[in-house]
Amino acid sequence: YPSALRPQGLEIIRTWAFYTIYRCLALTGKAPFKQVLINGSVLGTDGKKMSKSLGNFEDPEALLSRFSSDALRQWAALSGAMAKDRPFSYKDIEYASAFLNKLWNAAKFVEKASENSTPEAKNLRVIDKWILSELDKTVEKTTVAFKEYDYHAAINAIQSFFWHSFCDYYLEDVKYRIYEDTSDKSAAQYCLLEVMRKTLKLLAPFAPFTTEELFHELNFAKAEKVDSIHVSQWPEVTGIKLDETSALLANVVHEVVSACRKYRSSKQMPLSEYVDRVAVGLPKGVFSRFGDIELDISRIARIKTLDVSEKSELFINFE
């Protein structure tokens, strides 16, 4: 005493918060807490406040028989801002469950990709620096959001980064380097492990059980000499800076890869089949550094012949 934070409902500010502050000041001369975090009510699927009398509540045991507690915790964070009523949403819980499956599958890939390895932050390619800079942005956003008790912003930043930047792009970017034992394989392994380790820590307050399991499974607990992810150090930024041209180069890689995927789909081609020829036009500043990403584009997008020229803006053509 005094405590730092008092979380409570909107409807009891007068009857609970004010009276507690007044009584504690009178008895001790000290305020009982520094901040009050106000939450709204949970609304049923009918849009009304959940209550036993209305019968519009969800049975917790029934929910937990379908979904994990980690998925339910993410729904609470996804459901909106402070002091606002929060409609119950099966859709958000299902999304949270899908995200946890994505997290688990990605972790298994990273575990397999880093077996018997000595990852090093050396010879980082443009695409490596890109994912580390995106990781830094996510750490910064999430840290600020937690300090401001903005859990909605925190979980959105984590999920958006991990699902889209890491899983949709970076995992596909580095598979050829992992499977073929390229000279910069260790750099890719370093980035994979760095992203997983820090993402698990950022996500731990929202998914304490899943993150704890994976933190031990990937040997992060052993490496950091801690018994639990929940007593480990909060992640810090890597300090990797991405200049404007490098950011554009990373974007070119992903634009070309996405275009090739759409092209294969339109032609009903297997994802593993190589595209015969792709013409890519690049702005002047990017064109001069195309050599930094040429191998990545050719291997990730599976292109046999890549014709590159200088254009006023990005141009991709398959004819």
Disulfide bonds with the S-S distance in Angstrom:
none
